[in-house]
Amino acid sequence: MNLFGRKKDRPDDKSHIYWRDARGKVACSRSTCSPQCESGCPIHYSTIGLEFFQLGDAERAISYLQQSVKIAPDFDEAWNNLGACYGSISKYSDSLNAYQKAHELAPNKPRPLYGMALAHRDLGKLKESLQCCDKYDAIVKDGALNKVRNEALKRLKNINAPQRQEGSSADAVQATSILKDLISYGHKEGYLTNSDHFNFIPEITMNASEVVHKLWTNLWKSFDEDGDNDMGMRLSITLRFCACAGIGAVMHWHLDWPALSRNGIYETLTAPRELFAMDEYVTDLVGIHWGTPESDRLVTHLNNLLGVTMKYFALANDNPQKGAMQYMECFKAAYLYGMALQMSRLGMK
């Protein structure tokens, strides 16, 4: 008995593949394959994958769908279903890649375009999302993507004309030497491509102190519990976490700030995490695959924030009475720098 509980019944010519039709397409006359199909039939794997997906087990669904497209790389339906599974667990880059593969294989089918519109939106690629909406509507005029289109247009309007809260605490922090030095460093390293002055988003900056304080408290509590007294490492990791929180906050605002803030965005950003879990969470959120050279460069860049801010931490050590406040300003500047970095990636000013 094979993997799918079906007896093998095939001729000696093992090169014959029963799950392809006369044109060489992955297809069967029924919803399941004929008894003559190989045990490794891609339609079987895809069907089982969909069953797991419907049961809410996206990870197992993905493993079966990956096996399906491995056997038959031209099976567009499996690629499309794989895109849906990845999207359901917020792996938007993987989702987009799968949908794009499905679209390449079946350019006249609307489903891959529908998925691409969603994935582009979730990655903050709003113009690309709108283009997919147009292509979808040219094939199927059912208005299924009207909500996605309107949402993308609204966000593009926010990006092109962000509101600024004059006289806010964010403006005061922006003028500090710490943040100026960080922004200068970002330009030098090529991570910032817009002007030196940023119109920081009020919805995010108004709670910056709260986010930074929670991150700082959670991290240093973990350090104390582990008995780790390496101050340089503590400062470097805290700066990196704060910068990552700033990146994540902008991306969350860009995607759907009102809904996410109601669901506890600050709790999400400040939740206790392992040392590299924050980096992985944020890089995935903004569409950078974790463990790739691009993500490694970003983590290294954020770790190097300590070198820029060291002289300010030294000032805190020289004046213990104002030390905590100085630390707070450094960490808050790192949070705002993370915001600036992601705003630059999104083309915001």
C-alpha positions as CSV (number, residue, x, y, z in Angstrom):
1,M,0.0,0.0,0.0
2,N,1.4,3.4,-0.9
3,L,1.3,6.7,0.9
4,F,-2.4,7.4,-0.1
5,G,-3.7,3.9,0.6
6,R,-4.1,3.0,-3.0
7,K,-2.6,-0.1,-4.7
8,K,-0.1,0.6,-7.4
9,D,-1.4,-0.5,-10.8
10,R,0.8,0.6,-13.5
11,P,2.7,-0.9,-16.5
12,D,6.4,-1.6,-16.6
13,D,7.0,1.7,-18.4
14,K,7.4,3.8,-15.2
15,S,8.1,6.9,-17.3
16,H,4.3,7.1,-18.1
17,I,2.6,9.7,-15.8
18,Y,-1.1,9.2,-15.4
19,W,-1.8,12.6,-13.8
20,R,-1.1,14.5,-17.0
21,D,-3.5,14.8,-19.9
22,A,-2.8,14.5,-23.6
23,R,-1.5,18.1,-23.6
24,G,0.9,17.4,-20.7
25,K,-1.1,19.4,-18.2
26,V,-1.6,18.4,-14.6
27,A,-5.2,17.2,-14.7
28,C,-7.5,14.2,-14.0
29,S,-11.0,13.5,-15.2
30,R,-12.1,13.3,-11.5
31,S,-11.4,15.3,-8.4
32,T,-9.0,12.5,-7.4
33,C,-6.6,10.7,-9.5
34,S,-7.2,7.4,-11.2
35,P,-6.0,4.1,-9.6
36,Q,-3.1,4.1,-12.0
37,C,-1.5,7.3,-10.7
38,E,1.8,7.2,-9.0
39,S,1.8,7.4,-5.2
40,G,3.6,10.8,-5.5
41,C,0.8,12.4,-7.6
42,P,0.8,16.2,-7.2
43,I,-3.0,16.3,-7.2
44,H,-3.1,14.0,-4.2
45,Y,-0.6,16.2,-2.3
46,S,-2.5,19.3,-3.2
47,T,-5.9,17.9,-2.1
48,I,-4.5,16.8,1.2
49,G,-2.8,20.2,1.6
50,L,-6.2,21.9,1.1
51,E,-7.8,19.7,3.6
52,F,-5.3,20.6,6.3
53,F,-5.7,24.3,5.3
54,Q,-9.5,24.1,5.8
55,L,-8.8,22.5,9.2
56,G,-6.7,25.5,10.1
57,D,-3.3,23.8,10.0
58,A,-1.5,26.0,7.5
59,E,1.9,24.7,8.3
60,R,1.0,21.1,7.4
61,A,-0.9,22.3,4.4
62,I,2.2,24.1,3.2
63,S,4.3,21.0,3.5
64,Y,2.0,19.0,1.3
65,L,1.6,21.8,-1.3
66,Q,5.4,22.2,-1.4
67,Q,5.6,18.5,-2.2
68,S,3.0,19.0,-4.9
69,V,4.8,21.8,-6.7
70,K,8.1,19.9,-6.3
71,I,6.7,17.0,-8.3
72,A,4.9,19.2,-10.8
73,P,6.5,22.7,-10.9
74,D,3.9,23.7,-13.6
75,F,0.9,22.9,-11.4
76,D,-0.6,26.5,-11.1
77,E,-3.5,25.5,-8.8
78,A,-1.0,24.2,-6.2
79,W,1.1,27.3,-6.4
80,N,-2.1,29.4,-5.9
81,N,-3.1,27.4,-2.9
82,L,0.4,27.7,-1.5
83,G,0.1,31.5,-1.8
84,A,-3.1,31.4,0.2
85,C,-1.6,29.3,2.9
86,Y,1.5,31.5,3.3
87,G,-0.7,34.6,3.4
88,S,-2.8,33.1,6.2
89,I,0.2,33.0,8.5
90,S,1.5,36.4,7.5
91,K,4.4,35.2,5.3
92,Y,3.6,37.8,2.7
93,S,6.8,37.6,0.7
94,D,6.4,33.8,0.3
95,S,2.7,34.3,-0.5
96,L,3.5,36.8,-3.2
97,N,6.2,34.5,-4.8
98,A,3.7,31.6,-4.9
99,Y,1.0,33.7,-6.4
100,Q,3.4,35.2,-9.0
101,K,4.4,31.7,-10.0
102,A,0.8,30.7,-10.4
103,H,0.2,33.8,-12.5
104,E,3.2,33.1,-14.8
105,L,1.8,29.6,-15.4
106,A,-1.8,30.7,-15.9
107,P,-1.8,34.4,-16.8
108,N,-5.5,34.4,-17.8
109,K,-6.8,33.0,-14.5
110,P,-8.1,35.6,-12.0
111,R,-7.3,33.8,-8.7
112,P,-3.5,34.4,-8.8
113,L,-4.1,38.1,-9.5
114,Y,-6.5,38.3,-6.6
115,G,-3.9,36.8,-4.3
116,M,-1.1,39.1,-5.7
117,A,-3.3,42.1,-5.0
118,L,-3.6,41.1,-1.4
119,A,0.0,40.1,-0.9
120,H,1.3,43.4,-2.5
121,R,-1.1,45.3,-0.2
122,D,0.2,43.4,2.9
123,L,3.8,44.2,1.9
124,G,3.0,47.9,1.6
125,K,3.5,47.7,-2.2
126,L,0.3,49.7,-2.9
127,K,0.9,50.7,-6.5
128,E,1.6,47.1,-7.4
129,S,-1.6,46.0,-5.6
130,L,-3.6,48.5,-7.6
131,Q,-2.1,47.2,-10.9
132,C,-3.2,43.7,-9.9
133,C,-6.6,44.9,-9.1
134,D,-6.8,46.4,-12.6
135,K,-5.7,43.2,-14.3
136,Y,-8.1,41.1,-12.2
137,D,-11.0,43.4,-13.1
138,A,-10.1,43.1,-16.8
139,I,-10.8,39.4,-16.5
140,V,-13.6,39.2,-13.9
141,K,-15.8,42.2,-13.4
142,D,-17.2,41.1,-10.0
143,G,-15.9,43.9,-7.8
144,A,-14.2,41.4,-5.5
145,L,-11.2,43.7,-5.1
146,N,-13.0,47.0,-4.7
147,K,-12.3,47.1,-0.9
148,V,-8.6,46.3,-1.5
149,R,-8.5,49.0,-4.2
150,N,-10.1,51.7,-2.0
151,E,-7.8,50.8,0.9
152,A,-4.7,51.1,-1.3
153,L,-5.8,54.4,-2.6
154,K,-6.4,55.7,0.9
155,R,-3.0,54.6,2.1
156,L,-1.3,56.1,-0.9
157,K,-3.0,59.4,-0.1
158,N,-1.7,59.2,3.5
159,I,1.9,58.5,2.3
160,N,1.9,61.3,-0.2
161,A,0.5,63.8,2.2
162,P,1.2,62.7,5.8
163,Q,-0.2,64.8,8.5
164,R,2.2,66.4,11.0
165,Q,1.4,67.4,14.5
166,E,3.2,70.6,15.1
167,G,4.7,71.2,18.5
168,S,4.5,67.6,19.5
169,S,6.9,65.8,21.6
170,A,8.1,64.0,18.5
171,D,9.4,67.3,17.1
172,A,11.3,67.9,20.3
173,V,13.0,64.5,20.1
174,Q,13.7,64.9,16.4
175,A,15.9,68.0,17.2
176,T,18.1,66.1,19.6
177,S,21.7,65.5,18.6
178,I,21.3,61.7,19.2
179,L,18.7,61.3,16.5
180,K,20.5,63.7,14.1
181,D,23.6,61.5,14.5
182,L,21.6,58.4,13.8
183,I,20.0,59.8,10.7
184,S,23.4,61.0,9.5
185,Y,24.7,57.4,10.0
186,G,21.7,56.0,8.1
187,H,22.4,58.3,5.1
188,K,26.0,57.3,5.1
189,E,25.1,53.6,5.2
190,G,22.5,54.0,2.4
191,Y,19.5,53.0,4.5
192,L,18.0,56.5,4.3
193,T,17.4,58.1,0.9
194,N,15.1,61.0,1.8
195,S,15.8,64.3,3.5
196,D,17.3,64.8,6.9
197,H,14.0,66.0,8.3
198,F,11.1,63.6,8.8
199,N,7.5,64.3,9.4
200,F,7.1,61.6,11.9
201,I,3.6,60.0,12.1
202,P,1.8,61.4,15.2
203,E,-0.2,58.1,15.9
204,I,3.1,56.4,16.5
205,T,5.3,59.0,18.1
206,M,2.7,60.0,20.7
207,N,3.3,56.7,22.5
208,A,7.0,56.4,21.7
209,S,8.0,56.7,25.4
210,E,5.6,54.0,26.4
211,V,6.9,51.5,23.8
212,V,10.5,52.2,24.5
213,H,10.1,52.0,28.3
214,K,8.3,48.6,28.0
215,L,11.0,47.2,25.7
216,W,13.8,48.5,27.9
217,T,12.1,47.1,31.1
218,N,11.4,43.6,29.5
219,L,14.8,43.2,28.1
220,W,16.8,44.2,31.1
221,K,14.6,42.0,33.3
222,S,15.6,39.1,31.1
223,F,19.3,40.1,31.4
224,D,19.0,40.3,35.2
225,E,17.4,36.8,35.3
226,D,20.2,35.4,33.1
227,G,22.8,37.1,35.2
228,D,24.2,38.8,32.1
229,N,26.0,42.0,33.2
230,D,27.7,42.8,29.9
231,M,26.6,46.5,29.6
232,G,27.7,46.9,26.0
233,M,25.6,43.9,24.9
234,R,22.6,45.2,26.9
235,L,22.8,48.6,25.3
236,S,23.3,47.2,21.8
237,I,20.5,44.8,21.9
238,T,18.1,47.3,23.5
239,L,18.9,49.8,20.7
240,R,18.3,47.2,18.1
241,F,15.0,46.2,19.6
242,C,13.8,49.8,19.8
243,A,14.8,50.4,16.2
244,C,13.0,47.2,15.1
245,A,9.9,48.4,17.1
246,G,10.0,51.7,15.1
247,I,10.2,49.8,11.8
248,G,7.4,47.6,12.8
249,A,5.2,50.5,14.0
250,V,5.5,52.3,10.7
251,M,4.7,49.1,8.8
252,H,1.7,48.4,11.0
253,W,0.5,52.0,10.5
254,H,1.0,51.6,6.8
255,L,-1.1,48.4,6.6
256,D,-4.0,49.2,8.9
257,W,-3.2,51.3,12.0
258,P,-6.7,51.7,13.4
259,A,-7.5,48.0,13.5
260,L,-4.1,47.0,14.7
261,S,-4.0,49.6,17.5
262,R,-7.4,48.4,18.7
263,N,-6.0,44.9,18.8
264,G,-3.0,45.8,20.9
265,I,-0.3,46.9,18.6
266,Y,1.9,48.2,21.5
267,E,1.5,44.9,23.3
268,T,2.6,43.2,20.1
269,L,5.7,45.4,19.7
270,T,6.8,45.2,23.3
271,A,6.0,41.5,24.0
272,P,8.9,39.6,25.6
273,R,10.9,37.9,22.8
274,E,14.1,36.0,22.4
275,L,17.1,38.1,21.3
276,F,16.7,37.5,17.6
277,A,12.9,36.9,17.5
278,M,12.2,40.7,17.3
279,D,14.4,41.0,14.2
280,E,12.7,38.0,12.6
281,Y,9.3,39.3,13.3
282,V,10.0,42.7,11.9
283,T,11.9,41.6,8.8
284,D,9.1,39.2,7.9
285,L,6.6,42.0,8.4
286,V,8.3,44.3,6.0
287,G,9.0,41.6,3.4
288,I,12.7,40.8,4.0
289,H,13.3,37.0,4.3
290,W,14.9,36.1,7.6
291,G,18.4,34.6,7.3
292,T,19.1,36.2,3.9
293,P,22.0,38.5,3.3
294,E,19.6,41.4,3.2
295,S,18.2,40.7,6.7
296,D,21.8,40.0,8.0
297,R,22.9,43.4,6.8
298,L,20.0,45.1,8.4
299,V,20.6,43.4,11.8
300,T,24.3,44.3,11.6
301,H,23.4,47.9,10.7
302,L,21.1,48.1,13.8
303,N,23.7,46.5,16.0
304,N,26.1,49.3,15.0
305,L,23.8,52.0,16.4
306,L,25.7,51.5,19.6
307,G,28.8,53.0,18.1
308,V,26.9,56.1,17.1
309,T,25.3,56.6,20.5
310,M,28.2,55.5,22.8
311,K,29.2,59.0,23.6
312,Y,25.7,59.8,24.8
313,F,25.6,56.8,27.0
314,A,29.0,57.9,28.4
315,L,27.4,61.2,29.4
316,A,24.8,59.2,31.3
317,N,27.5,57.4,33.2
318,D,29.1,60.7,34.1
319,N,25.9,62.0,35.6
320,P,24.1,59.2,37.4
321,Q,21.3,61.5,38.5
322,K,20.3,62.1,34.8
323,G,21.5,58.7,33.6
324,A,18.2,57.0,33.3
325,M,16.8,60.0,31.4
326,Q,19.8,59.9,29.0
327,Y,19.4,56.2,28.4
328,M,15.7,56.8,27.6
329,E,16.5,59.5,25.1
330,C,19.0,57.2,23.4
331,F,16.6,54.3,23.1
332,K,13.8,56.7,22.0
333,A,16.1,58.1,19.3
334,A,16.7,54.5,18.1
335,Y,12.9,53.9,17.9
336,L,12.5,57.1,15.9
337,Y,15.4,56.1,13.7
338,G,13.7,52.8,13.0
339,M,10.6,54.8,12.0
340,A,12.7,56.9,9.7
341,L,14.3,53.9,8.1
342,Q,10.9,52.3,7.3
343,M,9.4,55.6,6.1
344,S,12.4,55.9,3.7
345,R,11.7,52.4,2.4
346,L,8.1,53.3,1.8
347,G,9.0,56.6,0.1
348,M,7.5,58.7,2.8
349,K,9.0,62.1,3.8
